[in-house]
Amino acid sequence: MAGSGPFSSYEQPRPRGRHRAADADDPDGSASVPPATPADRPAPAAPGWDGPAEPGWDVTAARPAVDPATAYEAGPRPDRAADAADGDWAATGQLPVTPADPTHRDVPPDPVRSGPEAPFGGPVPADEHKPRAGRNLPAAIGVGVGLGAIVLASLYVQRAAFLLVVAAGVVLGTWETVRAFGRAAEPAKRTRPPLVPLLAGAVAMQGLAWFGGLEALTIGLVFTLVAVFIWRLADGPPGYRRDVAAGALIAAYVPFLAGFAVLLARPEDGAARVVAALAMVVCSDTGGYAVGVLLGRHKMAPRISPGKSWEGFAGSVLTCAIAGAILVYFVFHQPLWAGAVFGVAVSLVSVLGDLTESMIKRDLGIKDMGNLLPGHGGVMDRLDSILFAVPVAFALLSVLAPAG
């Protein structure tokens, strides 16, 4: 209430108790001597200090005169809800907090923060935790539809042309990955995998898979690894183990796994097999995206892919189970349970493929593998799920729906 604070000129009630002396106004008071006032106390002398004594305890005497009408604005305190009911600052005796105070609650939070969700284990911008809904959806949909049209045209117009489409995608993905390994954020993590043998081996593996099957594809991988080891000898000993290890990873990760897409297309019904595998990847991505945006609350792997949630993962699996059961039943004439198993398995490995590529990017300290595909990033940002899905689809369809 105004006029009752420590700065008020009204007479304050006298304290009662055993430390107050009796007087005429209050004969019930104690006869004890009141304690010494702060001004009467001697200044404590510090050991070994010959300078002036420390200031006394009476800090009110040193307080400068302040005119509340000019120095402060009367009215409720916006930063303290409890003081709002008391009126101005004189009611509570607390001076307003200046905006420069770092503890002031109205100061906006620091846009850079750290914590368990930091992808590299350190500070990251707050917008790094945005969901995938922040990407350019019109561009992503347009690019996705265009790539799908190219794949379908190559499968149903001339199946041999699908080999060229896969080879082109593998060459771009291999080049993109080699380039990404060489531009890691930390210089100590940068490697120089031999590009020439990797590109040659990538094309050779697709051709061997088309004409020779799984055994020829495996032989192509072995020869690619040998070529990487030999080619790197020309650059000398420094960094040899890191470079050939990175080259072996790229050879097995990109062209070898992509070769299973070619294996899927080899039988007479190869076009349907490829479409079934790709349809499960699309359903997994679409179902997880929709459910994650609408219901996503619990982070699945915040240090690897902050945008993924367990709710989105459940949406991916459920969508693929339903779509797989319908597709396998009507296209390959197999039981519904077989299609559900196919859909769930492809969905699981699709998500793992996405997380694997995200882990590589986090380790390298980069956001995208490239920028060739608007709305998606690089070619590898589109192939990440497919590379893990096609080997599993090839194995499951070979068992659940053998080629005639």
N, C-alpha and C positions, 0 to 999 in steps of 0.2 A: 504494500500500500504506500502511496506517495507520502513523503514526509517522515517516514519511519526508518529510513536507512541510516548508514553510518555517517553520511554527509548532511543529515538533517540538522537544523538549528534548534529543534524542539528538545526540551530537557529529556534525557533518557532516564528510564526507571533505574533506581539504585539497586545494586545486587544485594541479595540477602544471603546470610550464611555466617559461618563462624569466623570468617576473615574480615568482617566489617565491624567497625567501631560503633558503639552506641552514640546516639545524639538525641536532641530534643524531639525531633520528628518521629523517631522510631526507637522508643525506649526498650524494645525487645531485642535490639541488636546486641551482638557480642561485644565484650569489652576488650577483645584482643586487639593488638596493634595491627593496623593494615600492613600488608607487605610493601616492601619498597617499590616505588614506581620505576619504570624502565630508565627514566632520566637520572634517578639516584644511584643506579648501579654503576660501579666502576668498570671502566673498559678493561677486558681481560688482556693481559700482557703476554704476547707470544714469546716463547723462550728464544733468547738470542736476538730479539728484535729491538733495535734502538731507535726506530723511527717513531712517528706519531702514533698514538693509540688508535685502535680500531674504532670505527663509528659506533655510536650508541644504538640502542634498540628502538628508539623513538623515530621510526621511519615516517610517521605522519608529519613530523615537523619539516621534513625535506621535500614533501610532496608539493609540486607547483600548483598554484591556483589555477583552476580550470573553470571556464564558464560553460555550463551545460547547454546553454541556449545556442552557443556558437560552435562549440567543439564537438558536440554529439547530437545525434538526431533522436528526439524523443519518440517513443512508440514501441511497439512489440519488436523483439529481437528475432529476425527471420532465421538465424542460425541456431537458436535454442528454443525449442518448442515449450520447454518448461518455464522459460522466462516470459513467454508471450502474454501469459495471463497477469503478470505482475506490472506490466506497463513499461516505463522507461528504465534506463540503467540505474537511476538513483534508487529504485525500489529494491534492487538486489545488491547493489554495491559492486557489481562486476563490470569492468570496462569492456567495451566491444572488442571483438577479435578482428584485427586488421587482415585484409586479404593476403598479406604477405606471409601470414602464419602458415607453415606447411601442414599443421594439424587441422586446419580449418576444414570443416566437412563440405563446404561449398566449392573447394578447389577441385577441379576435374581430375580424375585419376590419370596416372601416367600411362600413355598409350603403349608403352613397352613394358611387358611383364614377363615373368618367368614362372616356372612351375612344372609339374609332371606332364603337362600337355605340350611343353615346348618340343618341337620336332627334333631339334639337335641337342636337347638337354640344356639349353641356355635361353637367354631372352629372345623372344620373338614378338613381332608386331601383333597387336590384338586382332587385326583383321585376318591374321593367318588362320584363325579358328573359325572362319566363316564356313558354312556348309557349302556343298557343291552347287547349291542353287545359285551361288553367286557367279557362275560362269555364264558365258554368252550363249544362252539357249538357242536363239534363232540360228546362229552360225553353227553351233554343234549339231542341231537337227539337220540343217542343210547339208553339212559335210557327211553326216552319217547316212542320210538318204542317198547321196551321190555315190558313196563307196558301196553301199548295198546294191545299188543299181548296176554298178560295174561288175560286182561279183556274180550277181544273178545272170547278167547277160553272158558272161564268160562261161558259166556253168550250163546254161540251157541253149545257147546258140552254138557254141563249139567248146566242148569240155577241155580240149587241149589248150585253149586260150586261158583257162584257169591257172595252168602252170605258169604262164607268163605273169599273170596278176600276182600270184604268190611270190614269184622270184623278184618282181619289182618291189613288193612290200618288204621282203627280207633284205634286199640290198639297202633300201632306205633305212630300215630299222637297224641294221648292222652299222652302217655309216654313222647314224645318229648316236648309237651307244658308244662307239669308239670315240667320237667327238666329246660326248658327255664325260667319259672317263678321263679325258685329257684336260677338262676345264673344271675340275673339282674346286670347291671353295677353298680348301686347305691345300697348299702346295705339296705337303707331305703325302696326300692321298692321290695325287695326279699320277696317272700311268699312261704309257704309250703302246697300246696293243698294236701289233702289225696290221695295218688296214688291208693291204693288197691280198695277202693269203686269206684273210677272213672274207673279203668280198668274193674272191674266186671260189672259196669253199662253200659259201652260201649259195651261189648259183649252182654249183656242181651237186650239192646235196639235194636240191629240188629235182634236178633232172634224174639223178640216181633213184630217188624215191618213186618218180613216175614210171620209169622204165624197169627198175629192178626190185622195187618193194622195200620192205623194212630192212632186210639184210644189206642191201646196197646203200640205204641211207646211213646205216651204222658204219659201214666202211668209209663212206664219204666223211663222216665226222672224224674218224681216226686219221685219215690222210690230211684233213684240215688242221688237226692238232700238230701233226708232224711238221707241216709247212709253217705253222706259226713258230714252233721251236727253232726251226732252221733259219727262217727269215730274220728273226730277232738277233741272231748271232752277229749280224753286220753292225749293230749299234754298240757293241762292246759290253763289258760286264756290268757297269752300273745300272741297277734297277732291272736286271734280266729276269729274276724270279717274279717280281711284281708284274712286269709286262706280259710274260707268257701266261701267268695265272689269270690275268685279266682277259687275255686273248682266248684262253680255254673256256672261261666263263661265258664270254660272248658267243663263241662257236656253239656251245651246248645250249645256251639260253635262247638264242634267236633263230638261226637257220635250222638247227636240228629239230627243235620242237615244232617249228613251222612246217617241217617236212611231213608231219602227220596229217596236216590238212590236205597235202597232195595224196597221201595214202588213202584218206577218206574218199577222194574223188575217183580213184582207180576203177572200182567195180562198175557194173552197168547202172546200178542205182546210186552211183557216187554223188550225183548232184543232190539227191534227197538227203544223203548222209551229211554232206557238208552243210546244207541248209538246216538240218536238225541241230547240228552242233552250234552253228552261229545263232540260231533262234534261241537256244537255251542261254547263250551269253547275253543276248539282247534282253531276254525276259529277266535274267538275273540283275542286270544293270538297271532296267526300268523299274522292276518291282522294288529293288532296294532303294532306288532314288526316291520313288513316290512315298513309300512307307517311312523312309528316314526323314524326309522333309516334313511330313505330317505328324509323325509320332515319335521321331527320334529323340531320346532323352539320355540314354546311357552310352557313353563313348566305348567303342569296341577296341580301338588301338590308338589312343590319343597321341602317343609319341611317334607313330608311323603315319597314320592317316586320320587327322582330327575330324574329318567330315563323316566318318563311318560310325554308325551306331548299331547296337545289337538289335534294335527294332528293325532297322533297315536290312540287316542280315537275315532276320526271320522272314521279312517280306520277300527277299530274293529267293530263299529256299522254298517258301510256300508257292510263289508264283511259278517257279520252275517245275515243282512237283506236279502242279495241275497242268501246265502247258506240256510238260514231257509226257504225261499219261495220255493226253488227247492226241498229241502228235505221233507218238510211237504206235498207238492203237490204230489210227486211221492210215498212216503212211506205211508202216512196216507190218501191220496186222499182228501185233504182239499184245499180250495182256496189259491191262491198265497198270498193274503193279510194276511191270518191267519198265514202262515209260516213266512211272514215278521215281523209280530207282535211278534211271538215266538222268532225269531232270535234277534230282537232288545232288547227285554226284557231280554233274557238270557245274551246278551252281556253287558248290563248295570250292572246287578248284578254281573257278573263275574269281571268286573273292580272294582266294589265296594268291592267285596270280597278280591281282591288283595290288595287294599288300606287299608282295615281293618287289614289284617295280617301285612302289612307294618307299620301301626300305632302301633300295639302291639309291634313289634320289636323295633321301635323307642323309645317307652316308656320304654322298658326294656333296651335299649342301646346295642342291639346285632345286628349283621348283618344277620345271618340266624338262623332259628329255630334248625337246626341240620346239619349233614353232611353225612347222609346215602345215598343220591342220588347224584352222581357226576354230575356236571353241573347244578343242580337244588338247592342244599343245603340240606334241610331236607324234610321229608315227608310232613310236613305242608306247605312248600314252593311250593309244587305241588298240594296240596289239597285246597289251599286258595280260588281259583276261583270256584272250583267244589262244595265246601260246600255251597256257596251262590246260585249256579246255579241250583242244583237239586231240591230244594223246589219250585222255580219258574217254572221250567220245569214241575214238577209234577202237579202244580196247573193249568198251562195253557193248558197242554195236556189233563187234565181231563175235561176242558171246550171246547177246540177247537177240540179235537179228542178223544172223550170218548171211553173207552175200551168196546168192544162188549160183 
